[in-house]
């Protein structure tokens, strides 16, 4: 992360079950000392339902990344999945590094607001097993619906192309250089 400045924005994207949350947690835990610890925003907490990928991308741009880039107060609003409605707001301090993880993090609209962009890929069978083990039958009933949202996003934004780092969540030697 050398050269990224004291408060970089790190975006971590990839398909469901690729290991984005695990990578974000590990990155936050291993963040170098001597400065502020990073804030972590999970897009899973923002999506307004199973057809909410585009809405979460817009929300992140408008309420977090753009204001933060201007040094203004930023915040994101949690979606209450159990009650299917918007919930409380969470402030984001522009004086802290920021890690954003989730499907949609590398949307074209987000690239100009970030210094480090990680694309995490994984074998389709492995990632589906992981996602269903994590989220159970609830996700199973929405897998095809979410996959359609994901494929639309891939076709429109080509998120892997914006990555500065590409990793694999299912191989022994996961790092491959960005093009």
N, C-alpha and C positions, 0 to 999 in steps of 0.2 A: 504494500500500500504506500510505499515511499513515493513521494512526488504528488500524492493525491491531496495534500493539504491537511490541515488539522480537523476539518469537519466534512469529510467526503460523504457523498451519497453513494451507497452500494445497492445495486438492484440485482436480485436473484430470481431468475425465471426458469421455467421448464414445465413439463407436463405433470399432472397429478401423480403423486407417488414416486417422483424422481429423487426426493431427498432434500428439497429446498428448505424446509423448516429445520431439519437437522443441521444442514450446513449453516444456516443463519444463526442458530443457537451456538454452534461451535465457534463461528467467527466472532460473535459478540463476546463469548467467554474468553477468547484468546486475544481480544483487542489489546494493543499495546498500552501499557500504563504511562502515566505522565500527562494525560489529558483527559477530557471528559469521555466517559463510556458512551457507546452508541445507543441510540434509541432504536427500537425494533418495531416495525409496522408489518403486520401480517395481512395480506389481502383477504385471507379467509374470514377475517373479522369485519371486512368492509363490504364484500359482495352482497347486494340486496337480493338474495335468493339464487336459485339455480340458473337463472337467465341473466345474472347480474355482472358478468365479466366486463362488458363495455361500460356499464354505470360505475363500476369500481375504478376503472382506468380513468374516467373523467373526474371522479371524486378525488382520486390521488393527485391528479394534475392540478385541479382547481384549488383544493383545500390544503394540500401539503407541499408538493414540489414547487409550484410557481411562487407562492408566498415565501417559502423558505429561501428560495434562490434570491429573492429581493430583501432578505433579512427581516421579513415581517412575521408576526405570529402565524403559526400554522397549526392545524388540528385535523383529526379524522374522526368520523362518526361510526361507531360500532353498529353493526346490524344484529339485532336480536333474532336469531334463527328460530328459537322456540316460540316466539310470539309474532314472527313475520312482520317486524316493524323496525324502524330506525330507533337507536337507543342513545346513550350518552356520547359526548364528544371527549376526545383525548388530545391534549396539547402536544405539539412537537416543537422542541426548542431548537432554533436554528444555530445555536452555539454548540450543539452536540453533533457528532457524526450520526448518520442515519442509515439503517439497513432496512430495505423493503424487500419482502419475499412473498412470492405467490405468482400464480398464473396471471399474466398481464403486466408484470413489473417492467418488462422490456418493451412495452408499447412504444411505438415511434414517438409519441408525444412526450415520453419521459426521458428520452436519451439525452437531450440537451441539458437536463437538470442533474446529470449524474457523472461521476468520475470513473466508477468501477462497475462494470456490467457483466454479470455471470450468467451463462446459460448452462443449465444442468440437464443432461439427458439421461435416460435410463431405458433399459429393455422394456418393451410394452408389457410382456407377461409379468415381469418382476414388479413394475410400477403399479399395475392393476391389482396384484396380490397385496402389495403394501397399502394402497389406498383403501381397499375394501377391508383389510384387517384393521386399519386405523379407524375408519368411519362406519364400518359394518353395513347392515342392510339398508340404512337410510341412503348411503351413497350408491349402493348397488341399484336401487330403483331409479336413480337419476344419472347413472353413468353415461348412457347414450346421449341424454340431454346436454350434460356438461361437455361431453366429447364434441358435440356439434358446435357449442360455444367456442371451445378451444380451437377447433379446425378453422372456424371463421376468422378468429383472431390470427392464427398462423398465416392464413392466406392474405390477410389484409396488411399486417404489420411486419411479417417475416422477422420475428424477434431474435432468432439466433444470429441473424446478420449484424445486429447492433451490439452483440457481446464483445467484450474485450478479453474475456476468459471463457473457455469452454471446458466443462468437466463432465465426467460420466459418473453416475451414481451406482453403476453395476459392474465396473471393471476393477482389476487390481491396480492398474496404473491409470488413474482417471484424468490426468491433466493433458490436454492437448492445446497447443498455442492457438490463439485467435488469428484469423486471417486478416 
